[in-house]
Amino acid sequence: MIVKSMLAIRLAERKMKISELSRRSGVNRTTLTRMYNDQMDRVDLLILAKLCNILNCSVGDILHFEKFNSTRPSEISAIAVLDPIP
């Protein structure tokens, strides 16, 4: 499985800018920009909780899990991190 950020969609639905979310949440704008552009490697749970609180949504509304269907080497590491150990 891979994880996709849906932050851009959530902000568009609310007509909110990254700068406003940063101001209201106290989360660094660079961190939010990386999440907005789906360029994150990991997410701090405290940040996720702050975003869910401000956007009045759940974790599943911000992060979307997709099945892994690629053989690109850059995505293979995502399998090792996200697939459960048998």
C-alpha positions in Angstrom: 0.0 0.0 0.0 1.0 3.6 -0.5 -0.3 6.7 1.3 -1.5 9.7 -0.7 -2.2 13.1 0.9 -5.6 14.5 0.3 -4.8 17.9 1.9 -5.0 19.8 -1.3 -8.6 18.6 -1.8 -9.6 19.3 1.8 -8.2 22.9 1.5 -9.9 23.4 -1.9 -13.3 22.3 -0.4 -12.9 24.9 2.3 -11.4 27.6 0.1 -8.5 27.8 2.5 -4.9 28.6 1.7 -1.8 26.8 3.1 -0.8 30.1 4.8 -4.1 30.3 6.7 -3.9 26.6 7.8 -0.3 27.3 8.9 -1.3 30.3 10.9 -4.3 28.5 12.6 -2.5 25.3 13.3 1.0 26.5 14.1 2.4 24.0 11.7 5.4 25.2 9.6 4.3 26.3 6.1 7.0 24.2 4.5 5.7 21.1 6.2 2.1 21.8 5.0 3.3 22.6 1.5 5.1 19.2 1.3 1.9 17.5 2.5 -0.2 19.6 0.1 2.0 18.5 -2.8 2.1 14.9 -1.6 5.8 15.0 -1.1 5.9 13.8 2.5 7.8 10.7 3.8 6.1 10.7 7.2 3.6 12.6 9.2 3.8 13.5 12.8 0.7 12.4 14.7 0.4 15.7 16.5 0.4 17.6 13.2 -2.2 15.2 11.8 -4.4 15.7 14.9 -4.1 19.5 14.6 -5.1 19.4 10.9 -8.1 17.1 11.6 -9.2 19.5 14.4 -9.0 22.6 12.2 -10.5 21.0 9.1 -13.1 19.2 11.2 -12.3 15.9 9.5 -10.8 12.5 10.2 -7.4 11.1 9.4 -8.9 9.1 6.5 -10.1 12.4 5.0 -6.5 13.7 4.9 -4.5 10.5 4.1 -5.7 8.0 1.5 -4.3 4.4 1.4 -4.0 2.9 -2.1 -3.0 -0.6 -3.2 0.6 -0.8 -4.6 0.5 -1.5 -8.3 3.9 -0.3 -9.5 7.4 -1.8 -9.9 9.1 1.5 -9.9 12.1 1.3 -7.5 11.2 4.6 -5.8 7.9 3.1 -4.6 9.3 -0.3 -3.5 10.5 1.2 -0.2 6.9 2.2 0.4 6.0 -1.5 0.3 8.5 -2.4 2.9 7.3 0.4 5.3 3.5 -0.1 4.8 3.0 -3.8 4.1 2.4 -5.8 7.3 4.9 -8.5 8.2 3.3 -11.9 7.7 
